Amino acid sequence: MCADWRVPLSDLDFDVEEEAAALRVLRGRWLTMGPEVEAFESEFAQLLGVRHALAVASATAALHLVYLALDAGPTDEIIQPGINFVAAANMTLAVGATPVFADIVGLAEPTISPREIEQRITARTKAVVVMHYGGFLCRMDEIATMCRDRGVALIEDACHAVGARYEGGAGGPLHNRMVGALGDVACFSFFSNKNLATGEGGMITTNRDDIAERLRLLRSHGMTALTWDRHKGHAASYDVRLHGYNYRLDELHAAIGRAQLRKLGRNNERRRALAALYTRYLQPLTGWTIPFAELEGDSAHHLMVLVAPDEESRQRVVDALRAERIQSSLHYPYVPGFSAFKRFDAGDGAHGRSFAQRTITLPLYPTMTAAQVEDVCAVIRAAAC
């Protein structure tokens, strides 16, 4: 927590469990990928109900590996939301593919629009990336059916949504599945502000054996045996089957991740309660939008977001919050508006552009108090009038 902020944007729920996990690794004297990583992967896969979970150095590494595992390259296009962190687009360019940006459904539902995806699928489309914005799930039944019928891979950018369950399409094939088990493959982030935080780190989940096999090789230099395998005496040498990378997770991050995983359910419930308080206090504001406030279904409640009537109103509230030492942020700038991606800007995306200009991310974390939420909302109500 930054001492300059009276109410920070996010804060860690770390205590003796994380301390004990770190000490366990230090006393065990094995730091690189080994038994803690294996246990973390197993526990994560069990929670999500998937066959494979592979821990990696970051969600950006996860996206890069997934694109590589799908053989995405210079002749391919990857459809993705214009409202997202830039990593998905950066890694698209890293493999030589072309990012194709699709608009969001609207200001009240800032997830990728199925209609926009359908309009952009071509013979060159290798994959569709969906991002469960703020922990709220995309329209997965519609998108999954579209991708399956077109023979296009479906990638979940699940960085905001760890622990959420899909409740749409009752009776359908995806109903009641966990995020991370809704597409061909999913990517998670354990960055410091995420619901499950280790500082750096990520996870890839899939039920496809072919993708998992390639990912294991790509994650660690294309090698058929890891240092831990050789240390245990399970391998004397190794082959290198393909050109790979060093995207491994280490034991310290994995051990902390296991402690955080045990808290995930309760912390997501706490986030849900705090988000409900925000909604109760802010919903009466005229002209302001609370995304997903009217939508049913599960959420990890990673973000609490408010959309202003216009840019001037947004800035007035941001300034008022800062004056009271309350931190806010923006999730996210419109990716095609960045200098590096202007050449991929087709000039559409009206909802995404407007959202990026008018949205405010408010403080939300499991150790936040109801009094702090009321304090934040009081400042907003006074400045928004």
C-alpha positions in Angstrom: 0.0 0.0 0.0 1.4 3.4 -1.0 1.5 5.7 2.1 0.5 8.7 0.0 -3.0 7.3 -0.7 -5.6 7.4 2.0 -7.6 4.8 0.0 -5.4 3.0 -2.5 -6.7 1.4 -5.7 -5.8 -2.0 -4.6 -4.0 -3.7 -1.6 -2.7 -7.2 -0.8 -4.3 -9.7 1.5 -1.0 -11.1 2.7 -0.4 -12.5 6.2 1.3 -15.4 8.0 0.1 -17.8 5.3 2.2 -16.1 2.6 5.1 -15.7 5.0 5.0 -19.4 5.8 4.9 -20.3 2.2 7.9 -18.2 1.3 9.9 -19.5 4.3 9.0 -23.1 3.3 10.7 -22.5 -0.1 13.7 -20.8 1.3 14.3 -23.5 3.9 13.8 -26.2 1.2 16.7 -24.6 -0.8 15.1 -25.2 -4.2 14.1 -22.0 -6.0 13.5 -22.8 -9.6 10.5 -24.6 -11.0 9.9 -27.7 -8.9 7.4 -29.3 -6.4 5.7 -26.0 -5.4 5.0 -25.2 -9.0 3.7 -28.7 -9.6 1.4 -28.5 -6.6 0.2 -25.0 -7.6 -0.7 -26.3 -11.1 -2.5 -29.3 -9.7 -4.5 -27.3 -7.2 -5.4 -24.7 -9.8 -6.5 -27.3 -12.4 -8.7 -29.0 -9.7 -10.4 -25.7 -8.9 -11.2 -25.0 -12.5 -12.0 -28.5 -13.5 -9.5 -28.6 -16.3 -7.0 -31.3 -17.4 -4.0 -29.1 -17.7 -2.7 -26.0 -15.9 0.8 -24.7 -16.6 2.4 -22.0 -14.5 4.3 -19.3 -16.3 6.3 -16.1 -15.6 3.4 -13.7 -16.5 0.1 -13.5 -18.3 2.0 -11.8 -21.2 4.2 -14.9 -21.4 1.1 -17.0 -21.3 -0.4 -15.2 -24.3 2.8 -15.4 -26.2 3.0 -19.2 -25.6 -0.6 -19.7 -26.5 -0.2 -17.9 -29.8 2.9 -20.0 -30.5 1.2 -23.2 -29.6 -1.6 -22.4 -32.0 1.0 -21.7 -34.8 -0.1 -18.1 -35.2 2.1 -16.3 -37.6 2.4 -13.7 -40.4 -0.5 -14.9 -42.5 -2.9 -14.9 -39.5 -5.3 -12.5 -37.8 -6.2 -12.6 -34.1 -9.5 -10.9 -33.3 -9.5 -9.2 -29.9 -11.2 -6.4 -27.9 -10.0 -2.8 -28.3 -10.6 -2.4 -24.6 -8.0 -4.5 -22.9 -4.5 -4.3 -21.5 -2.0 -4.0 -24.4 -0.3 -7.4 -23.8 -2.7 -9.3 -26.0 -2.0 -7.0 -28.9 1.7 -6.8 -28.2 2.0 -10.6 -28.3 0.0 -10.7 -31.5 2.7 -8.6 -33.2 5.4 -10.6 -31.5 4.4 -13.8 -33.4 4.0 -11.8 -36.6 0.2 -11.9 -36.7 -2.2 -9.0 -37.3 -4.4 -7.8 -34.5 -8.0 -7.1 -35.5 -9.9 -5.0 -33.0 -13.5 -5.6 -32.2 -15.8 -3.2 -30.3 -17.4 -3.9 -26.9 -21.1 -4.5 -26.5 -21.6 -1.1 -24.9 -20.9 1.2 -22.0 -22.9 -1.0 -19.6 -21.3 -4.2 -20.9 -17.7 -3.5 -21.9 -16.9 -7.0 -23.1 -16.2 -8.0 -26.7 -19.3 -8.0 -28.9 -20.2 -11.3 -30.6 -21.7 -9.4 -33.5 -18.4 -7.5 -34.0 -16.5 -10.8 -33.9 -18.8 -12.3 -36.6 -18.2 -9.3 -38.8 -14.5 -9.6 -38.6 -13.9 -13.3 -39.0 -12.2 -14.1 -42.3 -10.2 -17.0 -43.8 -7.1 -15.6 -42.1 -8.6 -15.6 -38.6 -6.5 -17.9 -36.4 -8.1 -17.1 -33.0 -10.5 -15.0 -31.1 -9.4 -13.5 -27.8 -12.1 -12.7 -25.3 -11.4 -10.7 -22.1 -13.7 -11.0 -19.1 -13.6 -7.4 -18.3 -13.5 -6.6 -14.6 -14.2 -10.2 -13.7 -17.5 -10.2 -15.6 -17.9 -12.9 -18.3 -18.3 -12.4 -22.0 -21.2 -13.8 -23.9 -19.5 -17.2 -24.1 -22.3 -19.4 -25.5 -22.6 -17.3 -28.6 -18.9 -16.7 -29.1 -17.9 -20.3 -28.5 -20.5 -21.6 -31.0 -19.3 -19.1 -33.6 -15.7 -20.1 -33.1 -16.5 -23.8 -33.2 -18.5 -23.5 -36.4 -15.8 -21.4 -38.1 -12.9 -23.6 -36.9 -11.3 -20.7 -35.0 -9.5 -21.2 -31.7 -11.1 -19.4 -28.7 -8.7 -17.9 -26.2 -9.9 -16.6 -22.8 -8.0 -13.6 -21.5 -9.1 -14.5 -17.9 -6.7 -12.2 -16.1 -9.6 -10.4 -14.3 -11.8 -13.4 -13.7 -10.0 -16.1 -11.7 -12.6 -18.0 -9.6 -15.7 -16.9 -11.6 -18.2 -19.4 -13.0 -20.2 -19.1 -16.2 -24.0 -19.2 -15.5 -25.3 -18.2 -18.9 -27.0 -20.7 -21.2 -28.7 -22.9 -18.6 -28.6 -26.4 -20.0 -26.0 -25.5 -22.5 -22.5 -27.1 -22.8 -20.7 -24.3 -21.0 -23.2 -23.8 -18.2 -21.7 -23.9 -14.7 -18.1 -24.2 -16.1 -15.4 -22.2 -14.5 -13.6 -19.4 -16.3 -10.6 -21.0 -17.8 -12.6 -24.0 -19.1 -14.8 -22.1 -21.6 -12.6 -22.0 -24.6 -9.7 -23.9 -26.2 -7.2 -22.3 -23.8 -7.1 -19.5 -21.1 -4.5 -17.2 -19.7 -4.5 -15.9 -16.1 -2.4 -13.1 -14.4 -1.1 -13.1 -10.8 0.2 -9.5 -11.0 0.1 -7.6 -7.7 -3.3 -6.0 -8.2 -5.1 -9.2 -9.2 -7.6 -11.3 -7.2 -4.9 -13.9 -6.8 -1.6 -12.0 -6.4 2.0 -13.2 -6.4 3.7 -10.1 -7.8 4.5 -11.6 -11.2 3.3 -14.9 -12.6 0.5 -16.4 -14.6 -1.2 -19.7 -15.6 -2.4 -21.3 -18.8 -5.3 -23.7 -18.6 -6.7 -26.1 -21.3 -8.5 -29.3 -21.8 -6.7 -29.9 -25.1 -3.8 -32.4 -24.8 -2.2 -31.2 -28.1 -2.0 -27.6 -26.9 -0.7 -28.6 -23.4 2.1 -30.7 -24.9 3.4 -27.9 -27.1 3.1 -25.4 -24.2 5.2 -27.5 -21.9 8.0 -27.6 -24.4 7.7 -23.9 -25.4 7.7 -22.8 -21.7 11.2 -24.2 -21.1 13.5 -23.9 -24.1 11.8 -26.8 -26.0 13.5 -29.2 -23.6 12.0 -32.7 -22.9 13.3 -32.7 -19.2 13.5 -30.0 -16.7 16.2 -29.3 -14.0 13.9 -30.6 -11.3 13.5 -33.9 -13.2 17.2 -34.3 -13.4 17.6 -33.3 -9.8 15.2 -36.1 -8.8 17.1 -38.5 -10.9 14.2 -39.0 -13.4 16.3 -37.9 -16.4 20.0 -37.9 -17.1 19.8 -35.9 -20.3 17.2 -34.2 -22.6 16.3 -33.4 -26.2 15.3 -30.0 -27.5 12.2 -30.7 -29.8 11.4 -27.1 -30.8 12.5 -23.5 -30.4 11.3 -22.5 -26.9 11.6 -19.8 -24.2 12.4 -19.4 -20.6 8.9 -18.6 -19.3 8.9 -20.7 -16.2 7.4 -19.8 -12.8 9.7 -20.1 -9.8 9.0 -21.8 -6.4 8.6 -18.6 -4.4 5.8 -17.2 -6.6 4.2 -20.7 -6.8 4.2 -21.1 -3.0 2.6 -17.7 -2.5 0.1 -18.5 -5.2 -1.0 -21.6 -3.3 -1.6 -19.5 -0.2 -3.5 -17.0 -2.2 -5.5 -19.7 -3.9 -6.9 -20.9 -0.6 -8.2 -17.4 0.1 -9.6 -16.8 -3.4 -13.2 -17.9 -2.7 -13.7 -15.8 0.4 -11.9 -12.8 -1.1 -14.0 -12.9 -4.2 -17.1 -12.9 -2.0 -15.8 -9.9 -0.1 -15.2 -8.1 -3.4 -18.8 -8.9 -4.4 -20.2 -7.4 -1.2 -18.1 -4.2 -1.6 -19.2 -3.9 -5.2 -22.8 -4.2 -4.1 -22.2 -1.3 -1.6 -20.7 0.8 -4.4 -23.7 0.1 -6.6 -26.2 1.1 -3.9 -24.5 4.4 -3.2 -23.7 5.4 -6.9 -26.7 4.1 -8.8 -28.8 7.2 -8.1 -26.3 9.4 -10.0 -28.0 10.9 -13.1 -26.2 10.2 -16.4 -23.6 7.9 -14.9 -23.3 4.2 -15.8 -22.2 1.3 -13.6 -21.2 -1.4 -16.0 -22.8 -4.8 -15.4 -25.1 -3.4 -12.7 -28.2 -4.8 -14.4 -26.6 -8.1 -15.6 -27.1 -11.4 -13.8 -24.4 -14.1 -13.4 -21.2 -14.7 -11.5 -18.2 -12.4 -11.4 -14.8 -12.3 -9.8 -15.4 -8.5 -9.2 -11.8 -7.6 -10.1 -12.7 -4.0 -10.9 -15.2 -1.5 -9.7 -15.8 0.8 -12.7 -18.0 3.9 -13.2 -18.6 5.6 -16.6 -19.1 9.4 -16.6 -21.6 11.2 -18.8 -18.7 13.0 -20.5 -14.9 13.5 -20.3 -15.3 16.7 -18.3 -17.4 15.0 -15.6 -14.9 12.2 -15.4 -11.9 14.6 -14.9 -13.8 16.5 -12.2 -14.4 13.4 -10.2 -10.8 12.1 -10.7 -9.5 15.4 -9.5 -11.8 15.4 -6.5 -10.7 11.9 -5.5 -7.0 12.8 -5.9 -7.5 15.8 -3.7 -8.9 13.5 -1.0 -5.9 11.1 -1.5 -8.2 8.4 -3.0 -6.5 6.6 -5.9 -8.3 5.9 -9.1 -7.3 4.6 -12.5 -8.3 3.9 -16.1 -9.0 0.4 -17.4 -8.2 0.7 -20.3 -7.1 3.2 -22.9 -8.4 2.2 -26.3 -5.6 0.0 -27.8 -5.9 1.1 -31.4 -5.4 4.7 -30.2 -1.8 3.9 -29.1 0.9 5.1 -31.5 2.2 1.5 -32.0 -1.3 0.3 -33.1 -2.7 3.2 -35.1 -2.0 1.4 -38.3 -4.5 -1.3 -37.2 -7.2 1.3 -36.3 -10.1 0.8 -38.7 -11.8 3.9 -37.5 -14.8 2.2 -35.9 -15.1 1.0 -32.3 -17.4 3.8 -31.2 -18.4 2.1 -27.9 -14.8 1.3 -26.9 -13.5 4.8 -27.7 -16.3 6.4 -25.7 -15.7 4.0 -22.8 -12.0 4.7 -22.7 -12.6 8.5 -22.5 -15.2 8.3 -19.8 -14.4 5.4 -17.4 -13.0 5.6 -13.9 -11.7 2.6 -12.0 -12.4 2.9 -8.2 -10.6 1.3 -5.3 -11.6 -2.3 -4.7 -9.8 -5.0 -2.7 -10.8 -7.6 -0.1 -9.3 -5.8 2.9 -11.2 -2.6 2.0 -13.8 -1.5 4.6 -17.5 -0.5 4.1 -16.6 2.9 5.6 -13.9 3.4 2.9 -16.4 2.6 0.2 -18.9 5.1 1.7 -16.1 7.7 1.8 -15.1 7.2 -1.8 -18.8 7.4 -2.9 -19.4 10.6 -0.9 -16.5 12.3 -2.7 -17.9 11.1 -6.1 -21.5 12.2 -5.4 -20.3 15.7 -4.3 -18.1 16.2 -7.4 -20.5 14.6 -9.9 -23.4 17.1 -9.2 
